Amino acid sequence: MLDRNSLYSAYFTRDKLVHHHINSFNDFIDKGLQKVIDEVNIIETNIENTYVKLGNIRVEKPMVREADGSVERLYPNDARLRNLTYASPIKLEMTIVEGETEKDPVEADIGTLPIMLNSKVCNLSGLSADEMISFGEDPSDPGGYFVVNGSERVIMTLEDLAPNKILVEYNQRYDENIEVAKVFSQRQGYRSLVIVERGRRSILEVSFPSVSGRLNFVTLLRSLGMETDMDIVKSVSDNPEIIKFMLENLEEAEVSTNDEALEKIGSRVAAGQAKEYQKKRATYVLDRYLLPHIGVDEKDRYAKALFLSRMAEACFELALARRNEDDKDHYSNKRLKLSGDLMEDLFRVAFNRLTRDIKYQLERASMRNRDLNVVTTVRADVLTERMIHPLATGNWVGGRTGVSQLLDRTDYMATLSHLRRVISPLSRSQPHFEARDLHATQWGRICPSETPEGPNCGLVKNFAQGVELSKGIDDSEDIKKILMDLGVISVGGSIG
């Protein structure tokens, strides 16, 4: 007999209701902030042999600076009553390097970060119920939201198609169905849609950002270092029917060497420019915009060729009815962006703006022959404004609107419902019948009945009571090691 009490206590507790928001934000504090700093690593300047090296970042407890200059601990209820933002100062270790000499590391205040209630850096964390009451807080309040300019704002959980995953489907063109393999390649907040399609006469074409129109598949593979016909065919498949399709592609090939392929792509991406520049631009585009999730260096090109080959194989398998179309509404093809992921996107854009400002301030100080001091050159308002404004308005980076919303305080149930809401990026004005339908894979994950009427029906959903959110793996090295131990062979720096 199942012990119902233990089941109820496992799921119907205050901790479980919004733990997805709090865990995600804690993860952002622990890893996300440092990840963005490590991506930038150094701030280059136009001053000769001078740059700024970035070190560790840390977030303090929420504080408020009073009119007399004193700094006090800030509690959420004070922020609500005084129309303040519940935020913490962010400290970053920075070192100015001039030629061979490296100055002492200095910890600079780079701005303030809005803090989620009941997260690990919140001043309420670890307090007893009586202590919370003494600070004007409700011990039953689940947290998981922010206080911005006195208003309670909650970041919506966004549902989107899974990045870095090959999805195949039919597209209508020239009154016929053509097979298409798509992947949303995502790296450091940038998304690049790469499409491989099997057009007329089984000829494969590839389209990706920064290249107008479509490129021939064989041309692209040769530009990535896969030159011989044998290598190209083997990389796609050893199935005789697919090999037949590939031989048709090789017969129609425009180029036969790596140099010719780069010249061909160069003439597309830098038309009318010098040959040398065209080639340089072609390699830059291939490294940066083609499948960036695999890497953005020259050594990653062969791995990109192998990935494109997998996409081509998927197209041919769909044409031969060896596989079905992928269901975009299947929940295994969806991923959820939680508050920590969205705050990381916001911080990345805000910090890049701050680095440009620091560079400008250092160059200005150098022109005036002043001593370079990183503490005085950091203008904390630059980052603070870009962190608080999107939270206050809901207008997020990337052109999304309604990402943060005013927390519904109609009653306790309405608050919990709002904190467990999931919204889809699809247009409200389009029918999207299949996307709005209740899909069988939403069982146990999404509530089948709690969705609004009208244009938002089926696009605004809520988590089921017993839902648990699993987290994606950041470091693929662990997975690679497991695969290698199981006997998978590494080909050209990638697993094959």
C-alpha positions in Angstrom: 0.0 0.0 0.0 1.4 3.4 -1.0 1.9 5.8 1.9 -0.1 8.8 0.6 1.1 11.1 3.3 4.8 10.7 2.3 3.7 11.4 -1.4 1.7 14.5 -0.3 4.6 15.8 1.8 7.0 15.2 -1.1 5.0 17.4 -3.6 2.6 19.6 -1.7 5.2 21.6 0.2 6.2 25.2 -0.1 9.7 24.3 -1.2 8.5 22.3 -4.2 6.0 24.8 -5.6 8.5 27.3 -7.1 11.8 25.3 -6.6 12.4 25.4 -10.4 12.7 29.2 -10.3 14.8 29.3 -7.2 17.2 26.4 -8.3 17.6 28.0 -11.7 18.4 31.4 -10.2 20.9 29.8 -7.7 22.6 28.1 -10.6 22.9 31.5 -12.4 24.5 33.0 -9.3 26.9 30.0 -8.8 27.9 29.3 -12.5 26.0 31.6 -15.0 27.6 34.9 -13.9 31.2 33.5 -14.0 30.5 31.7 -17.3 29.7 35.1 -18.9 32.8 36.7 -17.4 35.0 33.7 -18.7 33.5 34.1 -22.2 34.7 37.8 -22.3 38.0 37.0 -20.3 39.8 40.2 -21.3 38.8 43.7 -22.3 41.0 44.9 -25.2 41.8 48.6 -25.5 43.4 50.8 -28.2 46.1 51.8 -25.8 49.3 50.1 -26.8 50.0 46.8 -25.1 47.3 47.5 -22.5 44.2 45.4 -21.6 42.1 44.4 -18.6 42.1 40.9 -17.3 38.9 39.7 -15.7 38.9 37.4 -12.6 36.2 36.1 -10.2 32.8 37.6 -9.8 30.8 37.5 -6.6 27.3 38.7 -5.5 26.8 40.2 -2.0 23.6 40.3 0.1 20.9 42.9 -1.0 21.8 46.4 0.3 20.4 49.9 0.2 22.4 53.1 0.3 20.6 55.6 2.6 20.5 59.4 2.0 23.3 59.9 4.7 25.6 57.6 2.7 25.3 54.6 5.1 24.8 51.1 3.6 22.1 48.9 5.3 20.8 45.4 4.7 17.6 45.6 2.6 14.7 43.3 3.2 11.9 42.6 0.6 9.1 44.3 2.5 11.2 47.5 2.9 11.7 47.4 -0.9 8.0 47.1 -1.5 7.0 49.9 0.9 9.8 52.3 -0.2 9.5 51.6 -4.0 13.1 50.2 -4.1 14.6 47.4 -6.1 15.6 44.4 -4.1 19.1 44.1 -5.5 22.7 43.2 -4.5 26.0 44.8 -5.4 28.2 42.7 -7.9 32.0 42.7 -7.3 34.4 41.7 -10.1 38.1 41.2 -9.8 39.9 43.2 -12.6 43.6 43.5 -13.4 45.1 46.1 -15.7 48.0 44.7 -17.7 50.4 47.2 -19.3 53.0 45.5 -21.5 54.8 43.0 -19.3 53.7 44.6 -16.0 50.6 43.4 -14.3 49.1 45.6 -11.7 47.6 44.3 -8.5 44.1 42.8 -8.9 41.4 45.2 -7.8 37.8 44.3 -6.9 35.5 46.8 -8.6 31.7 47.4 -8.0 30.3 46.8 -11.5 26.6 47.3 -10.7 23.7 45.8 -8.9 21.8 42.6 -9.7 18.0 42.1 -8.8 17.7 39.2 -6.4 15.0 36.6 -6.4 13.2 36.1 -3.1 14.2 33.0 -1.1 17.2 32.4 -3.4 20.6 31.6 -1.7 21.7 35.3 -1.7 18.3 36.6 -0.4 18.4 38.1 3.1 15.4 35.9 4.0 17.3 32.7 3.2 17.6 30.4 6.3 15.4 32.5 8.5 12.8 30.9 10.8 9.1 31.7 10.5 9.1 34.0 13.5 12.2 35.9 12.1 10.4 36.3 8.7 7.3 37.7 10.4 9.5 40.2 12.3 10.8 41.5 8.9 7.2 41.8 7.6 7.3 38.7 5.5 4.7 35.9 5.2 6.4 32.6 6.1 4.0 30.8 3.6 5.1 33.0 0.7 7.0 30.8 -1.8 9.3 33.4 -3.2 10.6 32.9 -6.8 9.9 36.5 -7.8 11.7 39.8 -7.8 10.9 43.2 -6.3 11.7 46.0 -8.8 10.9 49.6 -8.0 8.5 48.4 -5.3 6.5 46.0 -7.7 6.6 42.3 -7.5 7.7 40.9 -10.9 7.9 37.2 -12.0 9.9 35.9 -14.9 7.8 33.6 -17.1 9.1 30.1 -18.0 9.5 30.1 -21.8 8.9 27.0 -23.9 10.8 26.7 -27.1 12.1 24.1 -29.6 15.1 22.1 -28.4 18.4 23.7 -29.6 21.2 21.7 -31.2 18.8 18.9 -32.1 18.1 17.7 -35.7 14.4 17.9 -36.6 13.1 16.6 -40.0 9.9 17.7 -41.7 8.3 18.2 -45.1 8.1 21.7 -46.6 5.8 22.7 -49.4 7.6 24.3 -52.4 6.8 24.3 -56.2 3.6 22.4 -55.4 5.6 19.5 -54.1 6.8 18.3 -50.7 10.6 18.6 -50.1 12.4 17.0 -47.2 14.0 19.4 -44.7 16.4 18.8 -41.7 16.6 21.8 -39.3 18.7 22.5 -36.3 18.7 25.6 -34.0 22.4 25.8 -33.2 22.8 27.8 -30.0 26.0 29.1 -28.4 26.4 31.8 -25.7 22.9 33.2 -26.3 23.2 33.4 -30.1 20.9 31.1 -32.2 21.7 30.1 -35.7 19.1 28.2 -37.8 20.8 25.8 -40.2 18.6 24.0 -42.8 19.6 21.1 -45.1 17.0 20.4 -47.8 16.6 17.9 -50.5 15.4 19.8 -53.5 14.6 18.7 -57.1 16.6 15.8 -58.5 17.7 14.9 -54.9 20.3 17.7 -54.8 21.0 18.8 -51.3 21.2 22.5 -50.4 22.2 24.2 -47.1 21.1 27.6 -45.8 22.4 29.4 -42.6 22.7 33.0 -41.4 24.9 35.6 -43.1 24.8 33.7 -46.5 22.0 34.8 -48.8 20.1 32.0 -50.6 21.2 28.3 -50.4 24.7 26.7 -50.8 25.4 23.4 -52.5 25.9 20.7 -49.9 29.0 19.1 -51.5 30.6 22.6 -51.9 30.0 23.3 -48.2 31.5 19.9 -47.1 34.6 20.5 -49.3 35.0 24.0 -47.8 35.0 22.3 -44.3 37.9 20.0 -45.3 36.1 16.9 -46.5 37.5 16.7 -50.0 37.3 13.2 -51.5 34.1 11.7 -52.9 34.7 8.6 -50.8 34.9 10.6 -47.5 31.7 12.6 -48.4 29.7 9.5 -49.2 31.0 7.5 -46.2 30.2 10.4 -43.8 26.6 10.5 -44.9 25.6 6.8 -44.9 26.6 3.2 -46.0 23.0 2.5 -47.1 23.0 1.6 -50.9 19.9 3.7 -51.6 21.3 6.8 -49.8 24.7 6.3 -51.6 22.8 6.4 -54.9 21.4 9.8 -53.9 24.8 11.0 -52.8 26.4 10.0 -56.2 23.8 12.2 -57.9 24.9 15.0 -55.7 28.6 14.4 -56.5 27.9 14.4 -60.2 26.3 17.8 -59.9 29.2 19.1 -57.7 30.3 22.7 -58.5 33.9 22.3 -57.1 36.4 19.5 -56.5 38.9 21.0 -54.0 38.9 22.8 -50.7 40.3 26.0 -52.2 37.7 26.1 -55.0 34.9 25.6 -52.4 36.2 28.5 -50.3 36.4 30.7 -53.4 32.9 29.8 -54.4 31.5 30.6 -50.9 33.7 33.8 -50.8 32.2 35.1 -54.0 28.7 34.7 -52.3 29.6 36.3 -49.0 31.9 39.1 -50.2 30.8 39.7 -53.8 33.0 42.2 -55.7 35.9 42.1 -53.2 39.5 41.0 -53.7 40.0 37.2 -54.0 42.1 37.1 -50.8 39.5 39.0 -48.8 36.7 36.7 -50.1 38.5 33.6 -48.9 39.2 35.1 -45.5 35.5 36.2 -45.2 34.3 32.7 -46.2 36.4 31.0 -43.5 35.1 33.6 -40.9 31.5 33.0 -41.9 31.9 29.2 -41.7 33.6 29.3 -38.3 31.2 31.9 -36.7 27.7 31.3 -38.2 27.6 27.6 -39.3 26.7 25.4 -36.4 28.3 27.6 -33.7 27.3 25.1 -31.0 30.0 22.7 -32.3 32.7 25.4 -32.0 34.0 28.6 -33.7 37.6 27.6 -34.4 39.3 26.2 -37.5 39.7 22.8 -35.7 35.9 22.4 -35.4 35.3 22.4 -39.2 35.6 18.7 -39.7 33.1 18.0 -36.9 30.7 20.5 -38.6 31.0 18.5 -41.8 30.1 15.3 -39.9 27.1 17.0 -38.3 25.9 18.3 -41.7 26.2 14.7 -43.0 23.9 13.5 -40.2 21.4 16.1 -41.3 21.7 15.0 -44.9 21.2 11.4 -43.9 18.0 12.4 -42.0 16.7 14.1 -45.2 17.3 11.0 -47.3 15.8 8.6 -44.6 12.6 10.7 -44.6 12.5 10.6 -48.5 12.9 6.8 -48.3 10.2 6.5 -45.6 12.8 5.0 -43.2 11.8 7.5 -40.6 8.8 9.7 -39.9 8.6 13.5 -39.6 9.5 14.8 -36.2 6.6 16.0 -34.1 7.4 19.6 -33.1 4.7 19.4 -30.3 6.2 16.3 -28.7 7.6 17.4 -25.3 10.9 15.7 -25.9 11.5 18.2 -28.7 10.8 21.1 -26.3 13.1 22.9 -23.8 12.1 25.3 -21.0 14.0 28.5 -20.4 13.8 29.4 -16.7 14.5 32.6 -14.8 18.2 31.7 -14.4 18.7 31.2 -18.2 16.9 34.4 -19.0 18.8 36.4 -16.4 22.0 35.0 -18.0 21.0 36.2 -21.4 20.2 39.6 -19.9 23.5 39.8 -18.0 25.5 38.8 -21.1 24.1 41.7 -23.1 24.4 44.2 -20.1 28.0 43.1 -19.4 29.1 43.4 -23.0 27.8 47.0 -23.0 29.7 47.6 -19.7 33.0 46.3 -21.3 32.6 48.7 -24.2 32.1 51.6 -21.7 35.2 50.5 -19.6 37.3 50.4 -22.8 36.1 53.9 -23.7 36.7 55.3 -20.2 40.3 53.8 -20.1 41.2 55.2 -23.5 39.9 58.7 -22.5 41.9 58.6 -19.2 45.0 57.6 -21.2 44.6 60.5 -23.6 44.5 62.9 -20.7 47.7 61.2 -19.3 46.0 60.1 -16.1 46.9 56.9 -14.2 44.8 54.0 -15.3 42.6 53.0 -12.4 39.9 50.4 -13.1 37.8 51.3 -10.1 37.2 54.9 -11.2 36.6 53.9 -14.8 33.7 51.5 -14.1 30.4 53.2 -14.3 28.1 50.8 -12.4 24.9 52.5 -13.7 25.6 51.1 -17.2 25.1 47.5 -16.1 22.5 48.3 -13.4 20.1 50.1 -15.8 20.3 47.3 -18.3 19.5 44.6 -15.7 16.6 46.5 -14.0 14.8 48.0 -17.0 13.9 44.7 -18.8 12.6 43.3 -15.4 10.5 46.4 -14.8 9.0 46.4 -18.3 9.1 42.8 -19.5 10.9 43.8 -22.7 13.7 41.3 -22.9 16.8 41.1 -25.0 16.2 39.4 -28.4 13.0 41.4 -28.9 10.8 39.3 -26.7 8.0 41.0 -24.7 6.0 40.0 -21.7 8.9 37.9 -20.3 8.5 39.5 -16.8 5.0 40.2 -15.5 3.4 41.8 -12.5 2.8 39.0 -10.0 -0.9 38.1 -9.6 -1.9 38.7 -6.0 -5.6 38.1 -6.4 -5.3 35.3 -3.8 -2.7 32.7 -2.8 -3.7 30.2 -5.4 -3.5 32.8 -8.2 0.1 33.7 -7.0 1.1 30.0 -7.1 -0.5 29.5 -10.5 1.4 32.6 -11.9 4.7 31.3 -10.6 4.2 27.9 -12.3 3.1 29.3 -15.7 4.7 28.3 -19.0 4.3 30.5 -22.1 4.9 29.6 -25.8 6.7 32.0 -28.2 4.1 31.4 -31.0 2.0 34.2 -32.3 -1.3 34.7 -30.6 -3.0 35.9 -33.8 -2.3 32.7 -35.8 -4.4 29.5 -35.4 -1.6 27.0 -34.6 -4.2 24.4 -33.9 -1.7 21.5 -33.3 0.4 23.7 -30.9 -2.6 24.6 -28.9 -3.9 21.0 -28.6 -3.2 18.9 -25.5 -0.4 16.6 -26.5 -0.2 13.1 -25.0 3.5 13.7 -23.9 2.3 16.6 -21.7 0.8 14.0 -19.3 2.1 14.6 -15.8 4.1 17.6 -17.0 1.5 20.2 -18.0 -2.0 20.7 -16.4 -4.6 19.5 -18.9 -7.3 22.0 -17.8 -5.6 25.2 -16.6 -5.2 27.4 -19.7 -6.9 30.7 -20.5 -9.8 31.1 -23.0 -9.5 33.2 -26.1 -6.3 33.9 -28.1 -3.9 32.5 -25.4 -5.7 29.2 -25.3 -3.1 26.4 -25.3 -0.2 28.8 -25.7 -0.2 29.8 -22.0 0.0 26.6 -19.9 0.7 25.7 -16.3 2.9 23.0 -14.7 1.2 19.9 -13.3 1.3 19.6 -9.5 3.8 16.7 -9.5 6.2 18.0 -12.1 10.0 17.8 -11.6 12.3 19.7 -14.0 15.5 18.0 -15.0 18.5 20.2 -15.9 20.6 20.1 -19.1 24.2 19.1 -19.0 26.6 22.1 -19.4 29.8 20.1 -19.8 29.7 17.6 -22.6 33.2 16.3 -21.7 31.6 13.9 -19.1 29.3 12.5 -21.8 32.2 12.1 -24.2 34.2 10.2 -21.6 31.3 7.8 -21.0 30.8 7.2 -24.8 34.6 6.6 -25.2 34.5 4.1 -22.4 31.7 2.3 -24.2 33.9 2.0 -27.3 32.9 5.0 -29.4 35.7 6.2 -31.7 36.8 9.8 -32.0 37.0 11.1 -35.6 38.7 14.4 -36.3 38.3 15.8 -32.8 34.6 14.8 -32.7 32.8 11.6 -31.7 31.9 9.5 -34.7 
